[in-house]
Amino acid sequence: MHKRVNVTLPESTVALIDRAAKNGNRSRFIDHAVKSYIRQKEKEQLRERLERGAIKRAERDLKLAQEWFAVEEETWRRNKK
């Protein structure tokens, strides 16, 4: 289903769209551009949330790694033989 919307854009933006849109299909071009932009923004937001979470949990993760290091080292030595 499609819905008609009225959007006002600067003439320079319309000229860019017309240059890039094949066969004068502005609607399809704008639809693709908006979806692409939103996907990119969602990826950036996810990356930011993951980074904040990693920083927030860094101290805890380091302590866990230090606690388990001896066990992993021993396992590695046994398997090496």
DRENTIMAR-988191 format. One record per atom (N, C-alpha, C, O, CB): residue number from 1; residue in one letter; atom name; x, z, y. Coordinates in pm, 1 decimal, decimal comma, always signed. Glycine has a CB too. Layout:
<atoms>
ATOM  nr rest atom       px       pz       py
ATOM NUM    A   CA        X        Z        Y
...
</atoms>
This chain:
<atoms>
ATOM  nr rest atom       px       pz       py
ATOM   1    M    N    +84,6     +0,0   -118,0
ATOM   1    M   CA     +0,0     +0,0     +0,0
ATOM   1    M    C    +89,0     +0,0   +124,1
ATOM   1    M    O   +191,1    +68,6   +128,7
ATOM   1    M   CB    -96,2   +122,4     -0,1
ATOM   2    H    N    +50,5    -74,5   +220,2
ATOM   2    H   CA   +124,8    -82,4   +345,3
ATOM   2    H    C    +39,2    -28,0   +458,7
ATOM   2    H    O    -83,8    -30,7   +452,8
ATOM   2    H   CB   +168,3   -227,8   +374,7
ATOM   3    K    N   +106,2    +21,2   +561,1
ATOM   3    K   CA    +37,2    +72,6   +678,4
ATOM   3    K    C   +104,8    +16,3   +802,1
ATOM   3    K    O   +227,3    +19,9   +813,6
ATOM   3    K   CB    +37,1   +228,2   +680,5
ATOM   4    R    N    +26,9    -34,5   +892,7
ATOM   4    R   CA    +79,7    -90,6  +1016,2
ATOM   4    R    C   +107,6    +22,2  +1115,0
ATOM   4    R    O    +25,2   +111,6  +1134,1
ATOM   4    R   CB    -18,9   -193,8  +1076,7
ATOM   5    V    N   +225,2    +16,6  +1177,4
ATOM   5    V   CA   +261,6   +113,8  +1281,1
ATOM   5    V    C   +314,9    +38,3  +1402,6
ATOM   5    V    O   +370,2    -71,0  +1390,8
ATOM   5    V   CB   +368,0   +216,2  +1228,1
ATOM   6    N    N   +297,2    +97,8  +1516,2
ATOM   6    N   CA   +351,8    +41,0  +1639,6
ATOM   6    N    C   +478,1   +116,7  +1674,8
ATOM   6    N    O   +476,8   +239,5  +1684,5
ATOM   6    N   CB   +248,4    +47,3  +1756,5
ATOM   7    V    N   +585,9    +45,1  +1693,8
ATOM   7    V   CA   +713,0   +106,2  +1729,1
ATOM   7    V    C   +768,7    +31,0  +1848,4
ATOM   7    V    O   +766,1    -92,0  +1852,5
ATOM   7    V   CB   +813,1   +104,6  +1608,9
ATOM   8    T    N   +818,4   +104,8  +1944,2
ATOM   8    T   CA   +879,6    +42,6  +2060,5
ATOM   8    T    C  +1030,1    +57,3  +2049,6
ATOM   8    T    O  +1082,5   +167,7  +2035,1
ATOM   8    T   CB   +827,0   +105,2  +2192,1
ATOM   9    L    N  +1099,0    -56,3  +2056,9
ATOM   9    L   CA  +1244,8    -58,5  +2045,0
ATOM   9    L    C  +1305,2   -132,1  +2163,1
ATOM   9    L    O  +1241,1   -218,8  +2222,7
ATOM   9    L   CB  +1288,5   -124,6  +1912,4
ATOM  10    P    N  +1427,2    -97,7  +2196,4
ATOM  10    P   CA  +1495,8   -174,0  +2301,8
ATOM  10    P    C  +1513,0   -319,9  +2257,8
ATOM  10    P    O  +1526,9   -348,6  +2138,9
ATOM  10    P   CB  +1634,6   -110,2  +2334,8
ATOM  11    E    N  +1511,9   -410,1  +2353,8
ATOM  11    E   CA  +1528,7   -552,3  +2323,0
ATOM  11    E    C  +1657,5   -578,8  +2245,8
ATOM  11    E    O  +1660,8   -664,5  +2157,5
ATOM  11    E   CB  +1527,8   -634,3  +2451,3
ATOM  12    S    N  +1762,4   -506,1  +2278,7
ATOM  12    S   CA  +1889,9   -527,3  +2209,7
ATOM  12    S    C  +1878,5   -490,7  +2060,9
ATOM  12    S    O  +1940,3   -555,3  +1976,3
ATOM  12    S   CB  +2001,5   -444,0  +2276,8
ATOM  13    T    N  +1800,0   -388,1  +2029,3
ATOM  13    T   CA  +1779,9   -349,9  +1889,6
ATOM  13    T    C  +1698,8   -455,8  +1816,5
ATOM  13    T    O  +1730,2   -490,3  +1702,5
ATOM  13    T   CB  +1709,7   -213,6  +1880,3
ATOM  14    V    N  +1595,9   -507,2  +1880,4
ATOM  14    V   CA  +1514,9   -613,4  +1820,4
ATOM  14    V    C  +1601,2   -737,0  +1795,4
ATOM  14    V    O  +1586,5   -803,1  +1692,6
ATOM  14    V   CB  +1394,4   -648,8  +1911,7
ATOM  15    A    N  +1690,3   -768,2  +1888,0
ATOM  15    A   CA  +1779,4   -882,6  +1869,3
ATOM  15    A    C  +1870,2   -861,6  +1747,9
ATOM  15    A    O  +1894,6   -955,0  +1671,6
ATOM  15    A   CB  +1864,3   -905,8  +1995,8
ATOM  16    L    N  +1920,5   -738,2  +1730,1
ATOM  16    L   CA  +2003,0   -707,7  +1612,7
ATOM  16    L    C  +1923,2   -723,0  +1483,7
ATOM  16    L    O  +1972,1   -778,4  +1385,3
ATOM  16    L   CB  +2059,7   -565,4  +1622,7
ATOM  17    I    N  +1800,7   -673,5  +1485,4
ATOM  17    I   CA  +1715,0   -685,4  +1367,0
ATOM  17    I    C  +1689,8   -831,6  +1335,0
ATOM  17    I    O  +1699,3   -873,2  +1219,5
ATOM  17    I   CB  +1581,3   -611,6  +1388,4
ATOM  18    D    N  +1658,1   -908,9  +1436,4
ATOM  18    D   CA  +1630,7  -1050,5  +1415,0
ATOM  18    D    C  +1753,3  -1124,9  +1362,6
ATOM  18    D    O  +1740,0  -1218,2  +1283,4
ATOM  18    D   CB  +1582,8  -1114,5  +1544,2
ATOM  19    R    N  +1870,0  -1084,9  +1405,4
ATOM  19    R   CA  +1993,1  -1147,6  +1354,3
ATOM  19    R    C  +2015,9  -1113,4  +1207,9
ATOM  19    R    O  +2063,1  -1197,0  +1130,9
ATOM  19    R   CB  +2114,3  -1103,4  +1437,4
ATOM  20    A    N  +1982,2   -989,4  +1169,0
ATOM  20    A   CA  +2011,7   -942,8  +1034,3
ATOM  20    A    C  +1899,6   -971,3   +934,8
ATOM  20    A    O  +1925,8   -990,4   +816,0
ATOM  20    A   CB  +2039,7   -795,7  +1037,1
ATOM  21    A    N  +1776,4   -974,3   +981,3
ATOM  21    A   CA  +1661,8   -994,2   +892,0
ATOM  21    A    C  +1653,6  -1139,9   +849,3
ATOM  21    A    O  +1656,9  -1230,5   +932,5
ATOM  21    A   CB  +1530,3   -951,0   +960,5
ATOM  22    K    N  +1642,9  -1161,2   +719,1
ATOM  22    K   CA  +1633,6  -1297,1   +667,5
ATOM  22    K    C  +1491,9  -1350,3   +685,4
ATOM  22    K    O  +1394,2  -1279,3   +661,6
ATOM  22    K   CB  +1674,6  -1302,0   +519,3
ATOM  23    N    N  +1482,3  -1473,5   +726,7
ATOM  23    N   CA  +1353,3  -1542,3   +743,8
ATOM  23    N    C  +1257,9  -1467,6   +836,5
ATOM  23    N    O  +1136,1  -1476,0   +821,0
ATOM  23    N   CB  +1287,1  -1561,7   +608,9
ATOM  24    G    N  +1313,3  -1395,2   +931,9
ATOM  24    G   CA  +1229,1  -1324,6  +1028,2
ATOM  24    G    C  +1146,2  -1213,1   +968,3
ATOM  24    G    O  +1044,5  -1174,4  +1025,9
ATOM  24    G   CB  +1138,9  -1420,8  +1094,8
ATOM  25    N    N  +1187,1  -1160,8   +854,4
ATOM  25    N   CA  +1110,4  -1054,9   +789,7
ATOM  25    N    C  +1155,0   -918,1   +841,1
ATOM  25    N    O  +1227,5   -845,2   +773,3
ATOM  25    N   CB  +1126,0  -1062,7   +636,5
ATOM  26    R    N  +1111,0   -885,5   +959,8
ATOM  26    R   CA  +1149,8   -759,2  +1023,5
ATOM  26    R    C  +1102,6   -637,5   +944,0
ATOM  26    R    O  +1177,3   -541,2   +926,5
ATOM  26    R   CB  +1093,6   -752,7  +1164,9
ATOM  27    S    N   +979,9   -642,5   +896,8
ATOM  27    S   CA   +923,0   -525,8   +828,1
ATOM  27    S    C  +1005,1   -487,5   +706,1
ATOM  27    S    O  +1037,2   -370,2   +686,8
ATOM  27    S   CB   +778,8   -553,6   +786,4
ATOM  28    R    N  +1038,9   -585,2   +624,5
ATOM  28    R   CA  +1117,3   -556,4   +504,3
ATOM  28    R    C  +1255,3   -502,7   +542,8
ATOM  28    R    O  +1305,0   -408,5   +481,1
ATOM  28    R   CB  +1131,3   -683,4   +416,7
ATOM  29    F    N  +1316,1   -562,3   +643,9
ATOM  29    F   CA  +1447,9   -518,0   +688,2
ATOM  29    F    C  +1442,8   -373,8   +738,1
ATOM  29    F    O  +1527,5   -292,4   +701,5
ATOM  29    F   CB  +1501,2   -610,4   +798,4
ATOM  30    I    N  +1344,6   -342,3   +820,7
ATOM  30    I   CA  +1331,9   -206,9   +876,1
ATOM  30    I    C  +1301,3   -107,1   +764,2
ATOM  30    I    O  +1355,0     +3,7   +764,2
ATOM  30    I   CB  +1220,7   -202,1   +984,9
ATOM  31    D    N  +1216,1   -144,6   +669,7
ATOM  31    D   CA  +1185,3    -58,2   +556,2
ATOM  31    D    C  +1312,9    -24,6   +478,9
ATOM  31    D    O  +1338,8    +91,6   +447,6
ATOM  31    D   CB  +1082,2   -125,5   +463,2
ATOM  32    H    N  +1390,9   -126,3   +449,0
ATOM  32    H   CA  +1516,3   -105,1   +375,9
ATOM  32    H    C  +1613,1    -18,3   +457,0
ATOM  32    H    O  +1676,0    +72,2   +402,1
ATOM  32    H   CB  +1582,2   -240,5   +341,9
ATOM  33    A    N  +1625,1    -45,5   +586,5
ATOM  33    A   CA  +1718,2    +28,5   +671,5
ATOM  33    A    C  +1679,4   +176,5   +680,9
ATOM  33    A    O  +1766,0   +263,7   +674,3
ATOM  33    A   CB  +1722,7    -33,7   +811,6
ATOM  34    V    N  +1552,0   +204,2   +695,9
ATOM  34    V   CA  +1506,0   +343,6   +706,6
ATOM  34    V    C  +1531,4   +417,4   +575,8
ATOM  34    V    O  +1581,0   +530,1   +576,8
ATOM  34    V   CB  +1355,3   +349,3   +742,9
ATOM  35    K    N  +1497,7   +354,7   +463,2
ATOM  35    K   CA  +1519,0   +419,3   +333,2
ATOM  35    K    C  +1667,5   +444,8   +308,7
ATOM  35    K    O  +1705,4   +550,5   +258,4
ATOM  35    K   CB  +1460,9   +332,7   +219,8
ATOM  36    S    N  +1750,0   +349,0   +344,0
ATOM  36    S   CA  +1894,3   +364,1   +327,6
ATOM  36    S    C  +1947,2   +478,9   +414,3
ATOM  36    S    O  +2028,8   +559,3   +369,3
ATOM  36    S   CB  +1966,3   +232,6   +363,4
ATOM  37    Y    N  +1900,2   +485,3   +537,4
ATOM  37    Y   CA  +1941,9   +590,6   +629,9
ATOM  37    Y    C  +1901,4   +728,8   +576,9
ATOM  37    Y    O  +1980,2   +823,2   +581,7
ATOM  37    Y   CB  +1880,3   +566,6   +769,5
ATOM  38    I    N  +1778,9   +739,3   +526,9
ATOM  38    I   CA  +1730,5   +868,3   +475,6
ATOM  38    I    C  +1810,3   +910,1   +352,0
ATOM  38    I    O  +1846,7  +1027,1   +339,3
ATOM  38    I   CB  +1579,4   +860,3   +441,7
ATOM  39    R    N  +1838,1   +816,5   +260,4
ATOM  39    R   CA  +1919,0   +850,2   +142,6
ATOM  39    R    C  +2055,6   +901,9   +184,5
ATOM  39    R    O  +2104,8   +999,8   +128,4
ATOM  39    R   CB  +1934,9   +727,8    +50,4
ATOM  40    Q    N  +2117,3   +837,2   +282,4
ATOM  40    Q   CA  +2248,8   +879,5   +330,2
ATOM  40    Q    C  +2241,9  +1019,4   +391,1
ATOM  40    Q    O  +2328,9  +1102,5   +365,3
ATOM  40    Q   CB  +2303,4   +779,3   +433,3
ATOM  41    K    N  +2140,1  +1045,6   +470,9
ATOM  41    K   CA  +2123,4  +1178,0   +532,1
ATOM  41    K    C  +2102,0  +1284,6   +424,9
ATOM  41    K    O  +2156,7  +1394,4   +435,7
ATOM  41    K   CB  +2004,7  +1177,4   +630,9
ATOM  42    E    N  +2023,4  +1253,9   +321,8
ATOM  42    E   CA  +2000,1  +1350,2   +214,0
ATOM  42    E    C  +2129,4  +1381,4   +139,6
ATOM  42    E    O  +2153,5  +1496,3   +102,8
ATOM  42    E   CB  +1894,8  +1296,7   +116,2
ATOM  43    K    N  +2212,9  +1279,8   +117,3
ATOM  43    K   CA  +2342,2  +1302,0    +52,8
ATOM  43    K    C  +2431,2  +1391,3   +138,4
ATOM  43    K    O  +2497,5  +1481,4    +87,2
ATOM  43    K   CB  +2412,2  +1168,4    +25,6
ATOM  44    E    N  +2432,2  +1365,7   +268,9
ATOM  44    E   CA  +2513,1  +1447,5   +359,6
ATOM  44    E    C  +2465,2  +1592,6   +358,2
ATOM  44    E    O  +2546,5  +1685,1   +356,2
ATOM  44    E   CB  +2507,7  +1390,9   +503,0
ATOM  45    Q    N  +2333,9  +1612,3   +359,4
ATOM  45    Q   CA  +2279,2  +1748,1   +358,7
ATOM  45    Q    C  +2312,1  +1819,5   +227,8
ATOM  45    Q    O  +2345,4  +1938,0   +228,2
ATOM  45    Q   CB  +2127,0  +1744,9   +380,2
ATOM  46    L    N  +2303,0  +1748,0   +116,3
ATOM  46    L   CA  +2337,5  +1807,8    -12,6
ATOM  46    L    C  +2484,6  +1846,8    -15,3
ATOM  46    L    O  +2519,9  +1955,7    -60,6
ATOM  46    L   CB  +2305,9  +1710,7   -127,6
ATOM  47    R    N  +2570,0  +1757,4    +33,2
ATOM  47    R   CA  +2714,1  +1785,3    +38,3
ATOM  47    R    C  +2740,9  +1911,3   +121,2
ATOM  47    R    O  +2821,9  +1995,6    +82,7
ATOM  47    R   CB  +2791,2  +1664,2    +97,7
ATOM  48    E    N  +2672,9  +1923,2   +234,2
ATOM  48    E   CA  +2690,3  +2039,8   +321,2
ATOM  48    E    C  +2643,1  +2167,8   +251,2
ATOM  48    E    O  +2709,1  +2271,3   +260,3
ATOM  48    E   CB  +2613,4  +2020,1   +453,5
ATOM  49    R    N  +2528,7  +2160,9   +181,2
ATOM  49    R   CA  +2478,5  +2279,6   +110,1
ATOM  49    R    C  +2573,8  +2320,0     -1,8
ATOM  49    R    O  +2600,5  +2438,5    -21,5
ATOM  49    R   CB  +2337,9  +2252,9    +52,5
ATOM  50    L    N  +2625,1  +2220,7    -75,3
ATOM  50    L   CA  +2719,9  +2250,7   -182,2
ATOM  50    L    C  +2847,4  +2313,8   -126,2
ATOM  50    L    O  +2901,1  +2408,3   -184,2
ATOM  50    L   CB  +2753,9  +2123,3   -260,5
ATOM  51    E    N  +2894,9  +2261,9    -14,9
ATOM  51    E   CA  +3016,2  +2316,6    +46,4
ATOM  51    E    C  +2994,3  +2459,9    +93,5
ATOM  51    E    O  +3077,8  +2547,2    +70,0
ATOM  51    E   CB  +3060,7  +2229,0   +164,0
ATOM  52    R    N  +2881,3  +2483,4   +160,2
ATOM  52    R   CA  +2851,7  +2620,1   +206,1
ATOM  52    R    C  +2841,1  +2715,5    +87,8
ATOM  52    R    O  +2890,4  +2828,1    +93,8
ATOM  52    R   CB  +2721,0  +2622,9   +288,1
ATOM  53    G    N  +2776,1  +2670,1    -20,5
ATOM  53    G   CA  +2762,7  +2754,3   -139,1
ATOM  53    G    C  +2897,3  +2783,7   -203,0
ATOM  53    G    O  +2923,4  +2896,1   -245,9
ATOM  53    G   CB  +2671,3  +2688,1   -240,2
ATOM  54    A    N  +2983,0  +2681,8   -209,3
ATOM  54    A   CA  +3116,0  +2701,2   -268,7
ATOM  54    A    C  +3197,1  +2800,8   -187,1
ATOM  54    A    O  +3265,7  +2886,4   -243,1
ATOM  54    A   CB  +3191,5  +2567,1   -278,4
ATOM  55    I    N  +3189,4  +2789,9    -56,2
ATOM  55    I   CA  +3262,5  +2883,3    +30,5
ATOM  55    I    C  +3206,0  +3024,7    +13,9
ATOM  55    I    O  +3280,8  +3122,3     +8,3
ATOM  55    I   CB  +3254,2  +2838,4   +179,7
ATOM  56    K    N  +3074,2  +3034,0     +6,2
ATOM  56    K   CA  +3008,9  +3164,3     -7,1
ATOM  56    K    C  +3048,8  +3232,7   -138,7
ATOM  56    K    O  +3064,6  +3354,7   -143,6
ATOM  56    K   CB  +2855,5  +3148,1     +0,1
ATOM  57    R    N  +3064,8  +3152,9   -245,3
ATOM  57    R   CA  +3095,4  +3209,4   -376,7
ATOM  57    R    C  +3243,1  +3203,0   -413,1
ATOM  57    R    O  +3279,0  +3236,1   -526,1
ATOM  57    R   CB  +3016,1  +3138,2   -481,5
ATOM  58    A    N  +3328,6  +3162,2   -322,7
ATOM  58    A   CA  +3470,6  +3141,1   -353,8
ATOM  58    A    C  +3538,3  +3268,7   -402,9
ATOM  58    A    O  +3611,5  +3265,6   -501,8
ATOM  58    A   CB  +3543,8  +3088,5   -231,0
ATOM  59    E    N  +3515,1  +3378,8   -336,2
ATOM  59    E   CA  +3579,8  +3504,5   -374,7
ATOM  59    E    C  +3536,0  +3546,8   -515,1
ATOM  59    E    O  +3618,9  +3586,2   -597,2
ATOM  59    E   CB  +3546,9  +3615,9   -272,6
ATOM  60    R    N  +3406,5  +3538,4   -542,1
ATOM  60    R   CA  +3355,2  +3573,4   -675,2
ATOM  60    R    C  +3415,2  +3482,6   -782,7
ATOM  60    R    O  +3456,1  +3529,6   -888,9
ATOM  60    R   CB  +3201,3  +3563,7   -677,8
ATOM  61    D    N  +3420,1  +3351,5   -754,2
ATOM  61    D   CA  +3472,9  +3255,8   -851,0
ATOM  61    D    C  +3621,2  +3278,9   -878,5
ATOM  61    D    O  +3666,4  +3264,6   -992,1
ATOM  61    D   CB  +3451,1  +3113,7   -801,1
ATOM  62    L    N  +3695,9  +3314,1   -776,2
ATOM  62    L   CA  +3837,7  +3343,1   -793,7
ATOM  62    L    C  +3857,5  +3465,9   -882,4
ATOM  62    L    O  +3944,3  +3466,6   -969,7
ATOM  62    L   CB  +3905,2  +3364,5   -657,6
ATOM  63    K    N  +3777,4  +3568,8   -860,0
ATOM  63    K   CA  +3786,6  +3689,8   -942,9
ATOM  63    K    C  +3754,2  +3658,3  -1089,4
ATOM  63    K    O  +3821,8  +3706,7  -1180,2
ATOM  63    K   CB  +3690,9  +3799,0   -889,6
ATOM  64    L    N  +3651,2  +3577,7  -1111,5
ATOM  64    L   CA  +3616,2  +3539,8  -1248,7
ATOM  64    L    C  +3729,7  +3461,2  -1314,0
ATOM  64    L    O  +3763,2  +3485,0  -1430,1
ATOM  64    L   CB  +3486,6  +3456,6  -1250,2
ATOM  65    A    N  +3787,6  +3369,8  -1241,1
ATOM  65    A   CA  +3898,0  +3290,6  -1296,1
ATOM  65    A    C  +4016,1  +3380,0  -1330,7
ATOM  65    A    O  +4080,2  +3362,1  -1434,3
ATOM  65    A   CB  +3941,5  +3181,7  -1196,6
ATOM  66    Q    N  +4044,4  +3475,4  -1244,5
ATOM  66    Q   CA  +4155,5  +3567,5  -1270,8
ATOM  66    Q    C  +4126,8  +3655,5  -1392,7
ATOM  66    Q    O  +4216,7  +3682,4  -1472,4
ATOM  66    Q   CB  +4182,0  +3655,5  -1147,5
ATOM  67    E    N  +4002,9  +3699,9  -1407,1
ATOM  67    E   CA  +3965,2  +3784,3  -1520,9
ATOM  67    E    C  +3977,9  +3708,7  -1653,2
ATOM  67    E    O  +4018,8  +3767,3  -1753,4
ATOM  67    E   CB  +3821,7  +3835,7  -1503,6
ATOM  68    W    N  +3944,8  +3584,5  -1655,2
ATOM  68    W   CA  +3945,1  +3506,6  -1779,1
ATOM  68    W    C  +4077,0  +3434,9  -1805,4
ATOM  68    W    O  +4095,2  +3377,4  -1912,7
ATOM  68    W   CB  +3834,1  +3405,9  -1775,4
ATOM  69    F    N  +4168,1  +3437,1  -1710,9
ATOM  69    F   CA  +4293,7  +3363,5  -1726,7
ATOM  69    F    C  +4370,1  +3406,5  -1852,0
ATOM  69    F    O  +4418,5  +3321,5  -1926,7
ATOM  69    F   CB  +4381,3  +3382,9  -1603,7
ATOM  70    A    N  +4381,4  +3535,4  -1875,4
ATOM  70    A   CA  +4456,7  +3584,9  -1991,4
ATOM  70    A    C  +4393,9  +3537,1  -2122,0
ATOM  70    A    O  +4465,4  +3499,5  -2214,9
ATOM  70    A   CB  +4463,3  +3738,7  -1989,4
ATOM  71    V    N  +4263,1  +3538,2  -2129,6
ATOM  71    V   CA  +4193,6  +3493,2  -2250,5
ATOM  71    V    C  +4218,7  +3344,4  -2272,8
ATOM  71    V    O  +4247,8  +3302,9  -2385,0
ATOM  71    V   CB  +4041,5  +3521,4  -2240,2
ATOM  72    E    N  +4208,1  +3265,5  -2169,9
ATOM  72    E   CA  +4231,5  +3121,8  -2181,3
ATOM  72    E    C  +4376,5  +3091,6  -2217,3
ATOM  72    E    O  +4404,7  +3002,5  -2297,4
ATOM  72    E   CB  +4194,5  +3051,6  -2051,1
ATOM  73    E    N  +4466,3  +3165,9  -2158,0
ATOM  73    E   CA  +4609,0  +3147,6  -2187,6
ATOM  73    E    C  +4638,2  +3176,6  -2334,6
ATOM  73    E    O  +4710,9  +3101,5  -2399,6
ATOM  73    E   CB  +4694,9  +3238,7  -2097,8
ATOM  74    E    N  +4582,4  +3284,1  -2386,4
ATOM  74    E   CA  +4601,0  +3320,5  -2527,0
ATOM  74    E    C  +4541,2  +3214,4  -2619,1
ATOM  74    E    O  +4603,0  +3177,2  -2718,9
ATOM  74    E   CB  +4537,5  +3457,6  -2556,0
ATOM  75    T    N  +4424,1  +3166,6  -2587,1
ATOM  75    T   CA  +4361,0  +3062,3  -2667,1
ATOM  75    T    C  +4446,8  +2936,3  -2668,1
ATOM  75    T    O  +4465,8  +2873,9  -2772,5
ATOM  75    T   CB  +4220,5  +3030,7  -2613,6
ATOM  76    W    N  +4497,2  +2900,3  -2553,7
ATOM  76    W   CA  +4581,5  +2780,3  -2542,3
ATOM  76    W    C  +4707,4  +2794,9  -2628,7
ATOM  76    W    O  +4746,7  +2701,3  -2698,2
ATOM  76    W   CB  +4620,7  +2755,1  -2393,8
ATOM  77    R    N  +4769,0  +2910,8  -2623,8
ATOM  77    R   CA  +4890,2  +2935,3  -2704,8
ATOM  77    R    C  +4858,9  +2924,6  -2854,1
ATOM  77    R    O  +4935,3  +2863,6  -2928,8
ATOM  77    R   CB  +4949,7  +3075,2  -2673,1
ATOM  78    R    N  +4748,9  +2982,5  -2897,9
ATOM  78    R   CA  +4711,2  +2977,4  -3040,5
ATOM  78    R    C  +4686,7  +2833,3  -3086,4
ATOM  78    R    O  +4729,5  +2794,2  -3195,0
ATOM  78    R   CB  +4584,7  +3062,6  -3065,8
ATOM  79    N    N  +4619,3  +2756,3  -3004,9
ATOM  79    N   CA  +4587,6  +2618,5  -3040,6
ATOM  79    N    C  +4709,6  +2527,8  -3034,0
ATOM  79    N    O  +4712,3  +2423,1  -3098,8
ATOM  79    N   CB  +4479,6  +2565,1  -2949,7
ATOM  80    K    N  +4808,6  +2565,8  -2957,8
ATOM  80    K   CA  +4930,6  +2486,2  -2943,6
ATOM  80    K    C  +5013,9  +2488,3  -3070,9
ATOM  80    K    O  +5083,1  +2391,3  -3101,9
ATOM  80    K   CB  +5013,9  +2537,3  -2826,6
ATOM  81    K    N  +5007,2  +2598,7  -3144,8
ATOM  81    K   CA  +5089,9  +2616,9  -3266,2
ATOM  81    K    C  +5047,3  +2530,1  -3378,5
ATOM  81    K    O  +5107,1  +2534,5  -3486,0
ATOM  81    K   CB  +5086,7  +2758,3  -3311,8
</atoms>
